[in-house]
Structures are given as structure tokens and as C-alpha cells.
């Protein structure tokens, strides 16, 4: 009981601090704190950025702040994914080898017991989500990503510097075994600066569509990576299959946006510009609508409208957004 009361008190401290401050389980329950090897481009002697950018400015967010966590989706990591069911918004991006990776947004008032496997950052993850998140958590990153996030005002924590928080599970093969506990996330929040970001208050309501869609398929040209969403009427949500593995969450909105891959850099790293406009598909409640997404700059949020330039509504519940180089990969029936 004492531990429960202590945990509740710590969560209350975080929430109050954000609003009035100067303004599953891991497969093995016996985890060892094993240092995470740094990438060649990172000096382990550098001071963690969140310790050098503490803010004294008052902040009064309209809603509880969100934290963004990069989550692995390599086929070897999928059986061990944790925490996705607590996310408000999940973005899925292609990375090297045209395998996807997730960035999940969590409210600080509803953190899962465990999140992971935590993985490395890419520049376009930052561009997509920096307007909505008050803290970015990741474990390493491409040289371009690590340089890019330093040029933003977003608080961020590279887990390579904090192996006592970003814990490796020795029962799982590296590099797919880095996890964050709820306690670790809450501790990081208490040490992090507070920023005023745009609220993730997307409009809610039904789609104006008579088209019934039972199944959505995304072709990655590999049965291991192909994705299928199947609509479940009793829950008004979608069951997501990645290859033969069911993802541990059931989103109520599936958003597909088209963005070009302009350049494939060294080691197969991708460049996905996310400023401007592009086509989209939105599926919710067994219906579908086409439309346009727009993002005026990296620090501005996405907007989503239909073909008549009317703001698209989302169903209450989790939103899953896939960023694809072409919507021709998507089929539905």
C-alpha cells in the first residue's frame, strides 16, 4: 500500500508540476542495468541535453503534456513490443531497409507500466511530432537525427546516456531489448524542462461516407512486413497484423498519409520531407474518406481535411498514422 501511495504521489507531483510549475511487462521480470553502447557519432562525455536546457518560464498547457517514444518494429522485436495500447497517437515511418518504426505519443497521466523496445531517432520523426510532444525519448540515432534535434527547442533525452533508466533485458537479443519502465519515465519527467506545445485536440465525430470498409492492406513487398487492419464492429476498432504477428493495440482510426522519399543517404537512411501537403486516406468506424494533409513547418502541427476542404473528424480513441511514399501500396475491401 505504501508503494502504491508513493507512486500516486509522484504522478500527482508530475501533473501538478506541468500545469502550475513556475507557470504489459518486460518478458523477464529480473532486469539488469547493462550499459548501452554509444553510436560512433555520439560522445559519451557530452552532458545530456535535458540537464543543460532547463527552463524557468511559466507554462500552462491546455491538456496534460505528451511524451514521444521511439519504438522498434523489426520482426525480431515485434513479439516483445510493450505499451502501444496506452498511446494516444502512433506514427509509423519507414527506416533503412524499408522496415517501419513507430513513434508513440503518451499522455503523462496514462503511462504504461513498460514501453519498448526503445530504438533510435530519425530526423523526420522529429519534424512530424515536435509540435505535439513536450519530451522526446529515444536510444541513439542517426548522425543527422542527433544533429537535427539539437537544433530544435524540444526537450529530448538520448537513452545512451542513461542506462539506469533505459534498461536492457538480457533475455532478449540486442539491439531489440531496451525498455523504459513507468517509474523511469516519471523520473525523467520530473527532471525535464516544460514547454508549451500544441494540444493533440483533433476534432471528433463520424465520417460523412457511405462506403463500408472491412479490411485494409498495406503492401511492403514482403510477407513478414506486410500490414493488415481488420475492422472489428463490436469494438469499432481495427486489429492490426504485421506479417503473422498481431500488434498489441486496437486503434480506432487508421490514417495513411503520402510523403515523398527525396533521398536515400548513406547506409540506406531515408529523407522524408514532411512540410507541405499531400494526399491521405482516413479509415474509422468501418468507413473511409480521402483528403489532404498539410504541415506549414516542422514546428507546426498537421491538419487534415477532406476533398471539400472540410476538417476531417476522428473517432474517439487511438489514432494510427502511417507515412508512405505512395498510397498505391494501400488496398481495401
N, C-alpha and C positions, 0 to 999 in steps of 0.2 A: 504493500500500500504506500510505503514511504517513497519507493521508486516511482510509482505512478504519479503521486502528488508532485514530486520533484520534476518529472517530465512535463506535467501540465503547467507548472510554474515557469519553466524555461520557455515553453511555447508562448505563454502569455507575455513573457518579457520581450520576446522577439516581435510579436504582433504589435504590442504597445510601442516598442521602440521604433518600428517602421512608421507608425501613424502619428506619434506625438514626440518622438525624439528630436530635440532641437529642431523641430518643425511643427508478396511474398518473402521470404527468407533466402539467404545465400545457401547453395547446396550443402556446404559444410558449416556447422554452427561453431566450430573451433577455428577461428581465423587467426592467421599470424600476420603481424605487421612487417611486410617484406618491402624493402625499398624498391621504388620503380626506377628503372634505368632511364636516364635522360636521353633525349634525342641529341644528335651531334650538334644541332643548331642552337641548343639551349645550354647556358652556363648554369650549373647547379649553385654557383656562388651568387647569382643575382638575387636581389631581395624580392619576395613575392609582391606582385603589383598591388594587391589589396592593402598591404601594410604601408605603402607609400602614397596612397591616394585617398586617405580618409577625409571625409567631408564634414564640415560643421554647419552646412546650410540647412535650414529647416525644410522638411518635406512633409506634405500631407497628401498621400495618394488617394485616389478616388476609390480604390479597391485594394485588397491585400496584394502586395508585390508578388511577382512571378520570378522563379529562377529557371534558367535553361541548363539542361544537362545533355551532353553528347553521349549517345548510347549506341553500342556496336550492333551491327546486323549481319556480320559474317555468318555463314552457315554453321560454323563451329560454335558460335556464340548464342545462336537462337534458343537452344534448349535452356539456357541459363538467364535469359532476359527477365529482369525484375522491375516492378514499379510502373510499368506502362499504363496499367489500369487506373492509376491516380492522376495521370496527366490531363490537363485541360485541352492542350493543343499539341499535336505531334507533327513535325515536319520530316519528310523522308527525302533525302537527297542522294544522288549518285556520287560515288567517290571512285578512286582508282580501281581499275578492273571492271568498272560499271556494276559494282556491288553497291547496295544502298546502305546509308547510315541515318540514324534518327537524331533529331534534337527535340527533346520533350520539355514542355513548359509546365511547371508545377506551381500551384498556389502555396505560399508558406503556411497556410492554415490547414493544408491537407497533404502533407508529405507522406510518401510511402515508407514502410519500415526499411526497405532496401531498394536501391536503384543501381542498375548496371546491366551488362558490363560497360563501364565508362570508357570512352575512347577519345581519339584525338580530333582536334579542331581543323576546320577548313574555312577559308575567307568568306565564302558565300553563306555559311551558317550564320556568321556574324551579321552580314548585310541583311539577311532575311528576318532576323529576330531581335536585333538590338533595340528596336523601338518599343518592344513589349516586355523585355526582361530587365530586371534590376540586378541580376547577378548571373554570370556565365561560368559554368563549371565544366572542366574537360581534363583530359590526361594527355598532355603533349599536343603536338600539332605540326602541320607543315610549316616550313620557314615563312612562307607567305602569310599563313594564318596568324602565326605568333607575332609577326611584324604588324599585320593589319589591325589586330585587336588592340595593340598598344597605341595605335593612332586614334582610337575612339575614346569616348568618355565613359564607356560601360565598365562597371566593376567586373573583374574576372579573376578566376583562380585556376592556375595550372597545377593539377594534382601531382605533377612530377616533383614539386617542391614539398608536398605534404603527404608522405607515405603513411603517416599515422592517422590520416583521415581517409585517404583513398587506399583502401586495403585490398591486397591481393589474396584471393582464395587459392591456396596451394592445391586444392582438389581439381582445379580447372587449369587447362593449359594456357600459357601466356601467348599472345597479349590480351586474351579474351577473359581476363579474370579479375579486373579491377572493379570494386564496388564501393558505394557510399551508403552508410547507414543513416537512418533518420537522425540519430544523435550527432553524427558528424556534420550533416547538413545544417542542423540547428546551431551547432557551434560555429560553423563558418559564417552563418548569417549574423551572429552576434558580433563578429569581428569586421564585417564588411561595411563599406560606405553605403549611404542611402541616396538613391536617385529617383527623380520623378519621371516616370515613363508613361507612355500612352497605355490606357487600360485596354485589356482584351475584351471589350464590350461589343462584340459583333451582334447585329440585330437578330432576333429570334422570331421564328414563325414558319408556316408551311410554304412549300414551293408552289407557284402557280403553274402546275404541269399535270397533264392527264396521262403522261407516259409512265407506265409501271415497269420498273427495272428490278429483276430478281438477282442477277449476278453481274459482277464487274470483273474483268480480267485485264491484267497488265502484263505485256509480253516483254521479258528481259532476255529472250532467246536462249534460255537455259532453264530446264525444269526445276533445278534447285532454287533458282531465284525468282521464277515467275510468281506473280501475286494474284490472288483471287479473293474478292469480297462477296460474301453471300448474305443477302438480306434476311433477317430473322424477324418476321412480323410481330410475334408476341412481345419482343423487347424493343422493337423499332430501331434495332442496331444492326451492325454488319460484323459477321465473323470473318476475320482475316486469316488467310492461309498464305504462308511464304514457302513455296515448294510443298512439302508434305507436313510442315510444322505449323500448328495453329498459334497465332500470336496471342499473348496473354492479355488482350483487351478487346473490347467491342465498341468501336466508335459509332456514333450516331450520324456523323457527317463525313462524307468522303469527298475531298476537294482535290482535283487534278489541275495543276497549272503548267503551262508550256513556257519554257525559258530556254534560250539557245545556249549551247556549249560552244563558246567562241574559240577556245584554245585548249589544247591538251599539252600541258607543260612537261617538265622533267618528271620521270618516274610515273608517267601516266596521270599526273594530277590535273584536275579539271578547273576551268574558269567558267563560272555560270553567272553572268550579269543578271541582277535582279532589280535594276532600276528601269522604269519604263512601263510598258504594257504588254499584255499577251492574252492568249485565249485560255479559257478554263472550262471545266466540267464540274458541276456540283451534284452530288447524289445525297438525298436524305429522305427518310421515311418511304423508301421504295420508289421515289420519283427522281427525275433528272432535269437539270437546266443547264444550258450553255451560257457563256458570258465572257466578261473581260476582267482581268485583274490589272491593278495599277499600283505603282510604288514610285513616288516622286523622288525620293532619295533614300540612302541607306538608313538614315535616322528617322524616316517617316514610316508609318505602318502601311500594310497592304490595304487596298479597298477592293471590293468585289461587287460587280454589277452585272445585270443580265443584258441581253441584246437590245433592250429598250432603255438602257442606262438607268434602270431602277436598281436600288441596292438589294442584293440577294440576302434572303433570310436563312438562318441556320437553325436546325433543331436543337433543343436543349440537350446538352451532353457533349461528349468529346468530339473534337474535330481532328481528322487525319488528313494532312495535306501532302500530296506527292508532287515533287518538282521533276518534270520530264522534259527532255529536249524536243519531243513531239507527242501530241495527243493521239497520233496514229497508232501508238502502242496499246491504246485502250480500246477494249471491246466490251459490249454489254448486251444483255438479253432479258 
